[in-house]
Amino acid sequence: MTNRLVHLIRLDGYFCAMAWMLAALIFISRLSAMVKLFMALYLRQELGLTIETVGWLLSGYGAGLLIGSMGGGLLSDHFSTTRLTALLFFVSVWILVLLGLITDVSLLAGLLLVSGALDGAIRTLHQRLIMEYCQLAQRARAQSLSRVASNLGMAVAGAMGGVLAQSDFRLIFFLSAGMTLMALVWFVRATLHRAVLIHDETTGTPSGSSAPFRDKPFLWLLAASVVLGLAFEPVYSMLGNYLLDYYRLGTEVIGWQFALNAVLVVLLQIPLSHWSEQWGARRQLLVGSVLLACGLGMLPLGSGILYVCLSTTIWTLGEILFMPTLNVLVMQRAQAGKSGHYFGLFSTFWSASVLLSPALGGQLYGHFGGHSVWFASSTLALFSMPLIYQATRLSRVGSHR
């Protein structure tokens, strides 16, 4: 046991120093994700809005993600990524405070739009930071480490948010603002005197067009990401209210479901990614899609907290397989001088699912009942499989040219 702990501590040779810094940054900032986890419950329980209205409001957040994802990528090709990131974190602090104070629906819609734009841009810039501060051979590792840190933060956020919601939903917003401010201070201190590495994306980059819109494997990957996103996003926009309505679970128990998802990712992401590397990207994505379809599609077929935990475990295993693999494939397709465009486009298309899913899910939920949401999610996850196959097939063909 002691040797294993020493091995885990001495991972500096495996992960670059800035990978640890970026992982710590995303951990602190992910603590503020409790706002996202409990926003749907807050809008419905605390403000008394209908499920359809909640869906439309969350779609406003998705629209912001769409704008910010592409905008952040384009801006990062012209301005300092570190300065942009620091500025966006600063603005996010005040948006979170306002979300906890304002109850007018129209103002909330505007704030959620801005909040989504900030989150989308920060998400894109984080990928750019990995490319700027980590060597080429270490970027995939940094991606995995950031994902573990992200979900560790989500685990704490889920448990903490559930407890805070029992007392006062608004505490979630104010504590999240404090965590975001802490992330800002950490980031500025870590990058203040650190130089950006010289870009070397051309080395070992798959052959193909320098323009993302002419990169056929990348375009198929974008299509697959939209469909997978539509299947996965209801976890955040619909699952809380569904478990409240159909499973009769309280907010604290719902929070522990989100925490279970995050803990599983923290414990299993790196070992499962390492074990499944021999499969190749195609099989990782396909198996991940099947597990997501099974985990979400089984929700209407059972009852009880243990059954929910089993469902969460299955779709989380799917998430572990497909989520980082998508990001790694995007990094492989990114070209020198165009990384902002690639990451911006990918984040934009993924964010399109965040825009569409809450509105569509809200309509399904309101007109056909909550079960229909998960049957639709399961179908979409399976529908992504031929798109994944096409993206990876063309990628292999291109790599041999």
C-alpha positions in Angstrom: 0.0 0.0 0.0 2.8 2.4 0.9 4.6 1.8 -2.4 1.4 2.5 -4.3 0.8 5.8 -2.5 4.4 6.8 -3.2 3.8 5.9 -6.9 0.7 8.0 -7.0 2.4 10.9 -5.5 5.4 10.7 -7.8 3.6 11.1 -11.0 5.5 14.2 -12.2 7.3 12.2 -14.8 4.0 10.9 -16.2 2.1 14.2 -16.0 3.7 17.6 -16.7 3.8 20.2 -14.0 1.2 22.4 -15.8 -1.1 19.4 -16.1 -1.3 19.3 -12.3 -2.0 23.0 -12.2 -4.7 22.8 -14.8 -6.2 19.8 -13.0 -6.3 21.8 -9.8 -7.9 24.7 -11.6 -10.6 22.6 -13.0 -11.2 20.9 -9.7 -11.8 24.2 -7.9 -13.9 25.5 -10.7 -16.0 22.3 -10.9 -17.1 22.8 -7.3 -19.2 25.6 -8.8 -20.9 23.1 -11.1 -23.3 22.4 -8.3 -25.3 25.3 -9.8 -25.7 23.3 -13.1 -26.6 20.2 -11.2 -29.4 21.8 -9.2 -30.5 24.6 -11.5 -33.5 22.6 -12.8 -34.6 21.8 -9.3 -34.2 25.4 -8.2 -36.2 26.8 -11.0 -39.0 24.3 -10.5 -39.2 23.9 -6.7 -38.0 27.3 -5.4 -39.4 29.5 -8.2 -42.4 27.3 -9.1 -41.9 27.3 -12.8 -43.4 24.6 -15.1 -41.2 21.8 -16.5 -41.6 23.3 -20.0 -40.4 26.7 -18.8 -37.4 25.1 -17.0 -36.5 23.4 -20.3 -36.6 26.6 -22.2 -34.5 28.5 -19.6 -31.9 25.7 -19.6 -31.8 25.9 -23.4 -30.9 29.5 -23.0 -27.8 28.3 -21.1 -27.2 25.9 -23.9 -27.4 28.8 -26.5 -24.8 30.6 -24.5 -22.6 27.5 -24.5 -22.9 27.4 -28.3 -21.9 31.1 -28.6 -19.1 30.9 -26.1 -17.6 27.7 -27.3 -16.9 29.0 -30.8 -16.1 32.5 -29.6 -13.6 31.3 -27.1 -11.8 29.2 -29.7 -11.7 32.1 -32.2 -10.5 34.6 -29.7 -7.7 32.3 -28.4 -6.2 32.4 -31.9 -5.7 36.2 -31.6 -5.4 37.0 -27.8 -3.6 35.5 -24.8 -5.3 32.4 -23.7 -4.3 33.0 -20.0 -5.6 36.5 -20.0 -8.9 35.5 -21.6 -9.4 32.7 -19.1 -8.7 35.0 -16.1 -11.2 37.6 -17.4 -13.9 35.0 -18.0 -13.5 33.6 -14.5 -13.8 37.1 -13.0 -17.0 37.8 -14.9 -18.4 34.4 -13.9 -18.1 35.2 -10.2 -20.6 38.1 -10.5 -22.9 36.2 -12.8 -23.2 33.4 -10.2 -24.0 36.0 -7.5 -26.7 37.5 -9.6 -28.3 34.1 -10.4 -28.8 33.7 -6.7 -30.4 37.1 -6.2 -32.6 37.6 -9.3 -36.0 35.8 -9.6 -37.5 37.5 -12.7 -37.8 34.9 -15.4 -36.7 37.2 -18.3 -33.6 38.4 -16.4 -32.8 34.8 -15.4 -33.0 33.9 -19.1 -30.4 36.6 -19.9 -28.1 35.6 -17.0 -28.3 31.9 -18.0 -27.4 32.9 -21.6 -24.3 34.8 -20.4 -23.4 32.1 -17.9 -23.5 29.5 -20.7 -21.3 31.7 -23.0 -18.7 32.1 -20.2 -18.7 28.3 -19.4 -18.5 27.4 -23.1 -15.5 29.8 -23.7 -13.7 28.6 -20.5 -14.2 24.9 -21.6 -12.7 25.6 -25.0 -9.8 27.7 -23.5 -9.0 24.8 -21.1 -8.3 22.5 -24.1 -6.1 25.3 -25.6 -4.2 25.7 -22.4 -3.3 22.0 -22.4 -1.9 22.4 -25.9 0.0 25.5 -24.9 1.6 24.4 -21.6 2.1 20.6 -22.1 4.4 18.8 -24.5 2.7 16.9 -27.4 3.3 13.5 -25.8 1.8 14.5 -22.5 -1.4 16.1 -23.8 -3.6 13.0 -23.8 -2.4 12.3 -20.2 -3.2 15.9 -19.2 -6.6 15.4 -20.7 -7.3 12.3 -18.5 -5.9 14.0 -15.4 -8.1 17.1 -16.0 -11.1 14.8 -16.4 -10.4 13.0 -13.1 -10.0 16.4 -11.4 -13.2 17.6 -13.0 -15.3 14.7 -11.8 -13.7 14.8 -8.3 -14.9 18.4 -8.1 -18.3 17.3 -9.4 -18.5 14.5 -6.7 -17.9 17.1 -4.0 -20.3 19.5 -5.7 -23.1 16.9 -5.9 -22.9 16.0 -2.3 -22.4 19.6 -1.1 -25.2 21.0 -3.3 -27.7 18.4 -2.1 -27.0 19.4 1.5 -27.2 23.1 0.7 -30.4 22.7 -1.2 -32.1 21.3 1.8 -31.3 24.5 3.7 -31.5 27.2 1.0 -31.0 26.9 -2.7 -29.4 30.3 -2.9 -26.4 29.2 -0.8 -25.4 27.0 -3.8 -25.0 30.1 -6.0 -23.0 32.1 -3.4 -20.7 29.3 -2.5 -20.1 28.6 -6.2 -19.2 32.2 -6.7 -16.6 31.9 -3.9 -15.1 28.7 -5.5 -14.9 30.5 -8.9 -13.0 33.4 -7.3 -10.6 30.9 -5.6 -10.0 29.3 -9.0 -9.2 32.7 -10.5 -6.6 33.5 -7.8 -5.1 30.0 -8.3 -4.9 30.4 -12.0 -3.3 33.9 -12.0 -0.7 32.8 -9.4 0.2 29.7 -11.4 0.5 31.3 -14.9 1.8 34.8 -14.0 5.5 34.2 -14.8 5.2 30.9 -16.8 6.0 31.0 -20.5 3.9 29.3 -23.1 5.6 26.3 -24.9 6.4 26.6 -28.6 3.6 24.9 -30.5 4.5 21.6 -32.2 1.1 20.4 -33.4 2.5 19.5 -36.9 4.5 16.6 -35.5 2.6 13.4 -35.6 -0.6 15.2 -36.7 -2.9 13.1 -38.9 -2.8 14.1 -42.5 -5.7 16.0 -43.8 -6.9 19.5 -44.8 -5.8 22.5 -42.8 -9.4 23.7 -42.7 -11.6 22.0 -40.2 -14.7 22.2 -42.5 -12.8 20.2 -45.1 -11.6 17.6 -42.6 -14.1 14.7 -43.3 -13.2 12.6 -40.2 -13.6 15.6 -38.0 -17.0 16.5 -39.5 -18.3 13.0 -38.9 -16.9 13.3 -35.4 -18.8 16.5 -34.9 -22.0 14.8 -36.0 -21.4 11.9 -33.6 -20.7 14.4 -30.8 -24.1 16.2 -31.3 -26.1 12.9 -31.2 -24.1 11.7 -28.1 -24.6 15.0 -26.5 -28.3 14.9 -27.0 -28.4 11.5 -25.5 -26.3 12.4 -22.5 -27.4 16.0 -21.6 -30.8 15.0 -20.0 -28.7 13.6 -17.1 -28.2 17.2 -16.1 -31.4 18.9 -17.3 -34.0 16.2 -16.6 -32.7 13.5 -14.2 -33.2 15.5 -11.0 -36.8 16.2 -11.6 -37.4 12.7 -13.0 -36.1 11.1 -9.8 -38.1 13.4 -7.7 -41.4 12.7 -9.6 -41.1 9.0 -10.4 -38.7 7.6 -7.8 -39.8 9.9 -5.0 -36.2 10.7 -4.0 -35.3 13.8 -2.1 -32.8 16.5 -3.2 -30.0 15.1 -0.9 -30.3 11.6 -2.4 -30.4 13.1 -5.9 -27.2 14.9 -5.1 -25.6 11.7 -4.1 -26.5 10.2 -7.5 -24.5 13.0 -9.1 -21.7 12.3 -6.6 -21.7 8.6 -7.4 -21.3 9.4 -11.1 -18.3 11.7 -10.3 -16.7 9.3 -7.8 -16.8 6.4 -10.3 -15.1 8.6 -12.9 -12.4 9.6 -10.4 -11.7 6.0 -9.5 -12.1 4.3 -12.9 -11.2 6.9 -15.6 -7.4 6.4 -15.7 -7.3 2.6 -15.2 -10.2 2.0 -17.6 -8.7 4.3 -20.2 -5.3 2.6 -19.9 -6.9 -0.9 -20.1 -9.1 0.0 -23.1 -6.3 1.8 -25.1 -5.7 -1.6 -26.8 -9.2 -1.4 -28.2 -8.6 1.7 -30.3 -10.8 4.8 -30.4 -13.6 3.2 -32.4 -14.3 0.4 -30.0 -14.0 2.7 -27.0 -16.6 5.0 -28.5 -19.0 2.2 -29.6 -18.9 0.4 -26.3 -19.4 3.7 -24.5 -22.4 4.5 -26.6 -24.0 1.1 -25.9 -23.4 1.4 -22.1 -24.9 4.9 -22.2 -28.0 3.6 -24.0 -28.4 0.7 -21.6 -27.9 2.8 -18.4 -30.4 5.6 -19.4 -32.9 3.3 -21.2 -33.3 1.1 -18.1 -34.5 4.0 -15.9 -38.2 3.6 -16.8 -38.1 -0.1 -16.2 -37.4 -0.3 -12.5 -37.7 1.3 -9.1 -35.8 2.0 -5.9 -32.6 3.6 -4.9 -30.4 0.6 -5.7 -31.8 0.3 -9.2 -31.0 4.0 -9.8 -27.5 3.4 -8.5 -27.1 0.5 -11.0 -28.4 2.7 -13.8 -25.9 5.5 -12.8 -23.0 3.0 -12.7 -23.8 1.7 -16.2 -24.2 5.0 -18.0 -21.1 6.4 -16.1 -19.0 3.5 -17.5 -20.2 4.6 -21.0 -19.3 8.2 -20.2 -15.8 7.1 -19.1 -15.2 5.4 -22.4 -16.6 7.9 -24.9 -16.0 11.3 -23.3 -12.2 11.5 -23.2 -11.9 9.6 -26.4 -13.8 12.3 -28.2 -11.5 15.0 -26.9 -8.4 13.0 -27.7 -9.6 12.5 -31.3 -10.2 16.2 -31.6 -6.7 16.9 -30.4 -5.3 14.5 -33.0 -7.2 16.3 -35.8 -6.1 19.8 -34.7 -3.6 21.5 -37.0 -0.9 24.0 -36.3 -2.3 27.5 -36.0 -5.9 26.1 -36.2 -6.3 24.5 -32.8 -8.6 27.2 -31.7 -10.9 26.6 -34.6 -10.9 22.8 -34.0 -11.6 23.1 -30.3 -14.1 25.9 -30.8 -16.0 23.9 -33.4 -16.1 20.7 -31.3 -17.2 22.6 -28.2 -19.8 24.5 -30.3 -21.3 21.3 -31.7 -21.3 19.6 -28.3 -22.9 22.7 -26.9 -25.6 22.5 -29.5 -26.9 19.4 -27.7 -27.0 21.5 -24.4 -29.1 24.0 -26.3 -31.5 21.6 -27.9 -31.8 18.8 -25.3 -33.4 20.7 -22.4 -36.1 22.2 -24.7 -36.8 18.9 -26.4 -36.6 17.0 -23.2 -39.0 19.4 -21.5 -41.5 19.0 -24.2 -41.3 15.2 -24.2 -41.5 15.2 -20.4 -44.5 17.6 -20.3 -46.5 15.9 -23.1 -45.5 12.2 -22.9 -44.2 11.8 -19.4 -40.7 11.4 -17.9 -40.2 7.9 -19.2 -40.2 9.1 -22.8 -37.0 11.2 -22.2 -34.9 8.1 -21.4 -36.2 6.0 -24.2 -35.3 8.8 -26.6 -31.9 9.2 -25.0 -31.2 5.5 -25.4 -32.3 5.6 -29.0 -30.0 8.6 -29.8 -27.0 6.9 -28.1 -27.5 3.9 -30.4 -28.0 6.1 -33.4 -24.5 7.7 -32.8 -22.8 4.4 -33.5 -22.8 4.5 -37.4 -21.6 8.1 -37.2 -18.7 7.0 -34.9 -17.9 4.2 -37.3 -17.7 6.5 -40.2 -15.6 9.1 -38.4 -13.0 6.5 -37.3 -13.1 4.7 -40.6 -12.2 7.8 -42.6 -9.6 8.7 -40.0 -7.9 5.4 -40.5 -8.0 5.8 -44.3 -6.6 9.3 -44.0 -3.7 8.2 -41.7 -2.5 5.7 -44.3 -2.3 8.2 -47.1 
